[in-house]
Amino acid sequence: MTSEWDETFMQQTRKERELQYSPSKWFTRISPPAAFVEHHISLLTKGSEQAKQSLECALNISYGDKPLEKLDIFGGQTLPADAPILCYLHGGDWAMMGREVSSFMAPPLMSAGIIVIVIGYHKAPEVDMPEIVCEVKKAMSYILKWANNRGSRSVYVGGHCAGGHLAAMMLSVDWTKELGVSKDLLKGAVLVAGVFDLRPLVDTYIGDPLKLTRDVAWECSPCRHVDAIASLSRHRKLMAVMGENDTPAFRQQSIQFVEALEKRGVPVQVKDFEEYDHFQINENSWSEYKGIANMILSKD
């Protein structure tokens, strides 16, 4: 196991690690922590309801046989066939949130000419981490085939927190071998406050419902697959988004993943929002930061 990954968590107690990955306990703009999370979900829910009411969308599209294996597609009928696509994966510690409250970023992106697809997946404790990764891979297979058939010029995958982890895992898949699509179809990723090494979550309130063991955590970590990701991402556009006021552990997760990719010759755009915490970067970055839309729209 390579020493380039921060392993200070191995000397930390369960309580210390849980605090590092509980961002609601670090911020004082809303209290108590439970109200902080409720406020975040309320904002995303309101934005998502407005998106579904005001935009052309196709909801509850099945990509598999299980109840939550569904997609919502915004702009699929009204935007050009070759329009770029952003696939969004929600956060929530792989145990909360859902597709239903995760289309809040669709209005600004769709107005810029980007199709938005929100991916649903089953969550802990109903399923474990390998099953979640498998479901998201199934969803991406469906989307890439759909994009290829309609002549889309590019597909991007992105997500926040747990969704950032799942998006990064999709970069490790050789989609040409899997589906026969062009290696250039999956063009890049937007990773917002992601978790790229799951090992610190073993034996925590986050990892327990996922049945995370040390071996499973490492096998399902983008850090474990960074060589494959780098090899497949030579010509992709990657962006890592962080908040200056996020927890030290979340910031370190992004920093070390970016450094590992750049060490392997893969450049990564980094946007570090001043004064934003873990939740604000997801609430605001998709609409306020034009760099995300500009990267997806670029034809280079």
Backbone hydrogen bonds, N-H to C=O, Kabsch-Sander energy under -0.5 kcal/mol:
donor,donor_aa,acceptor,acceptor_aa,energy
5,W,2,T,-0.8
10,M,7,E,-1.6
11,Q,8,T,-1.9
12,Q,9,F,-1.5
17,R,13,T,-2.3
18,E,14,R,-2.7
19,L,15,K,-1.9
20,Q,16,E,-1.8
21,Y,17,R,-1.4
22,S,19,L,-1.6
25,K,22,S,-2.1
26,W,23,P,-1.8
27,F,23,P,-0.5
35,A,32,P,-0.9
36,F,32,P,-1.5
37,V,33,P,-1.9
38,E,34,A,-2.2
39,H,35,A,-2.4
40,H,36,F,-2.0
41,I,37,V,-2.6
42,S,38,E,-2.3
43,L,39,H,-2.2
44,L,40,H,-2.2
45,T,41,I,-2.6
46,K,42,S,-2.4
47,G,43,L,-2.3
48,S,44,L,-2.3
49,E,45,T,-2.5
50,Q,46,K,-2.1
51,A,47,G,-1.9
52,K,48,S,-2.3
53,Q,49,E,-1.7
54,S,50,Q,-1.9
55,L,51,A,-2.1
58,A,73,I,-2.7
59,L,57,C,-0.5
61,I,71,L,-2.8
62,S,60,N,-0.6
63,Y,69,E,-2.1
64,G,69,E,-1.1
69,E,66,K,-1.6
70,K,68,L,-2.1
71,L,61,I,-2.4
72,D,118,V,-1.8
73,I,58,A,-2.9
74,F,72,D,-0.5
74,F,116,V,-3.2
75,G,56,E,-1.7
75,G,73,I,-0.5
79,L,75,G,-2.1
83,A,80,P,-1.8
85,I,154,S,-1.7
86,L,115,I,-3.0
87,C,85,I,-0.5
87,C,156,Y,-3.0
88,Y,86,L,-0.6
88,Y,117,I,-3.1
89,L,158,G,-2.1
90,H,119,I,-0.6
95,A,92,G,-2.2
96,M,92,G,-2.0
101,V,98,G,-1.2
102,S,99,R,-1.7
106,A,103,S,-1.7
109,L,105,M,-1.4
110,M,106,A,-3.2
111,S,107,P,-2.2
112,A,108,P,-0.8
113,G,110,M,-1.4
114,I,109,L,-2.2
115,I,84,P,-2.6
116,V,74,F,-1.9
117,I,86,L,-2.9
118,V,72,D,-2.6
119,I,88,Y,-2.5
119,I,117,I,-0.5
120,G,70,K,-2.5
124,A,94,W,-2.8
126,E,123,K,-1.1
127,V,123,K,-0.9
129,M,210,L,-1.1
132,I,128,D,-1.9
133,V,129,M,-2.5
134,C,130,P,-2.1
135,E,131,E,-2.4
136,V,132,I,-2.3
137,K,133,V,-2.2
138,K,134,C,-2.0
139,A,135,E,-2.3
140,M,136,V,-2.7
141,S,137,K,-2.1
142,Y,138,K,-2.0
143,I,139,A,-2.4
144,L,140,M,-2.9
145,K,141,S,-2.0
146,W,142,Y,-2.3
147,A,143,I,-3.2
148,N,144,L,-2.5
149,N,145,K,-2.5
150,R,146,W,-1.6
151,G,147,A,-0.9
151,G,148,N,-0.5
152,S,147,A,-2.5
153,R,82,D,-1.6
155,V,185,L,-2.4
156,Y,85,I,-3.1
157,V,188,G,-1.9
158,G,87,C,-3.0
159,G,190,V,-1.8
160,H,89,L,-1.3
161,C,192,V,-2.6
163,G,160,H,-2.5
165,H,161,C,-1.8
166,L,162,A,-2.2
167,A,163,G,-2.4
168,A,164,G,-2.2
169,M,165,H,-2.0
170,M,166,L,-1.4
171,L,167,A,-0.7
171,L,168,A,-1.0
172,S,169,M,-1.3
173,V,170,M,-1.0
175,W,173,V,-1.3
178,E,174,D,-2.1
179,L,175,W,-2.8
180,G,175,W,-0.8
180,G,176,T,-1.4
181,V,175,W,-0.9
185,L,182,S,-1.6
187,K,155,V,-2.2
187,K,185,L,-1.3
188,G,155,V,-1.0
189,A,237,K,-1.7
190,V,157,V,-1.7
191,L,239,M,-3.1
192,V,159,G,-2.6
192,V,190,V,-0.7
193,A,191,L,-0.7
193,A,241,V,-2.8
195,V,161,C,-0.9
196,F,194,G,-0.5
198,L,217,A,-0.6
201,L,198,L,-2.2
202,V,199,R,-1.5
204,T,201,L,-0.8
207,G,201,L,-0.8
208,D,204,T,-2.6
210,L,206,I,-0.5
211,K,208,D,-1.6
212,L,207,G,-2.2
217,A,213,T,-2.8
218,W,214,R,-2.0
219,E,215,D,-2.4
220,C,216,V,-2.0
221,S,218,W,-1.5
223,C,196,F,-2.6
224,R,221,S,-0.8
225,H,221,S,-0.8
225,H,222,P,-0.7
226,V,223,C,-1.3
229,I,225,H,-2.6
230,A,226,V,-2.8
231,S,227,D,-2.4
232,L,228,A,-2.2
233,S,229,I,-1.0
233,S,230,A,-0.5
234,R,231,S,-0.6
236,R,233,S,-1.1
237,K,187,K,-2.5
238,L,236,R,-0.6
238,L,267,P,-0.5
239,M,189,A,-2.1
240,A,269,Q,-3.0
241,V,191,L,-2.7
242,M,271,K,-2.9
244,E,273,F,-3.1
245,N,276,Y,-2.6
246,D,243,G,-1.9
251,R,247,T,-2.2
252,Q,248,P,-2.5
253,Q,249,A,-2.1
254,S,250,F,-1.6
255,I,251,R,-2.6
256,Q,252,Q,-2.7
257,F,253,Q,-1.5
258,V,254,S,-2.6
259,E,255,I,-2.5
260,A,256,Q,-2.0
261,L,257,F,-2.0
262,E,258,V,-2.7
263,K,259,E,-2.3
264,R,260,A,-0.9
264,R,261,L,-0.6
265,G,262,E,-1.7
266,V,261,L,-2.5
269,Q,238,L,-2.8
271,K,240,A,-2.5
272,D,270,V,-0.5
273,F,242,M,-2.7
273,F,271,K,-0.7
276,Y,273,F,-1.1
281,I,277,D,-1.8
283,E,279,F,-2.2
284,N,280,Q,-2.4
285,S,281,I,-1.7
287,S,284,N,-0.8
288,E,284,N,-3.1
289,Y,285,S,-1.7
290,K,288,E,-0.9
292,I,289,Y,-1.2
293,A,289,Y,-0.6
294,N,290,K,-2.8
295,M,291,G,-2.1
296,I,292,I,-2.0
297,L,293,A,-2.5
298,S,294,N,-1.4
